[in-house]
């Protein structure tokens, strides 16, 4: 059965027809307004109309950046889109006017994690943790071959585990959340701080930012590190340390066989994964007497949300 996967971002949606082997057969995009929830409903219905012209569609999976309830129909809360207890499934179904097409709503990190588990880096394991290291820190957990959603559908929000008492303020309202130390935003924040406190070591980073510290971005840090810049290497190693130490805490609870790192920082490769592995091993309980989880980069790229949402819509 062909299914459509829809990955909803802050200002656009990407959608594709996905077969049962995880192959994308056709794709399309739409521009949306994050403050106008109805425009997103209309866009999802519109991509279905376009893609169903050439393919027989049995299900639609919608990946949303927010808390999705346990029956996969309603977005309870989204930080960047005007969704509060929003009946996304009901609204889209009303626009489609077709009760034969199954519609499910999934958390976007869960969708990406499922794609990695089924078709990407995690296809050979039964227990996996995905970390999406982007602006924030998203997560997905697979245990015994099953996606962990929790009692109310909001499991795996690992970015909001509190790791530093009274630490950096987080947009969720708490302080010291893991994503405040393990994210692209944290990497850039620390690099911009270094531009002020260690200007003599930050010459290359400032050059890459065009001489304007406010324009420094994560890829600049990765590029400088690949060139051998010591400060950039240290910044990525610090990010890797936080990834490894936090992952060890997750491992104490869930014992995954594989930890998959997704998001833009994955471009740093071993400059990030090496320190993450080292910190993970040094932070584990009973280290030296237990098997170690592997660390790998995500394999599905930017299409993971589309593929995962479509595949989960069949389940």
Helices and strands as residue ranges (DSSP letters): E 2-8, E 12-18, E 24-31, H 37-51, E 57-64, E 67-68, E 75-77, E 84-86, H 88-96, E 102-107, H 108-119, E 128-133, E 137-143, E 146-147, G 158-160, G 178-180, H 184-197, H 203-208, G 213-215, H 218-226, H 230-254, E 258-262, G 264-268, H 270-283, E 294-297, G 301-303, H 304-313
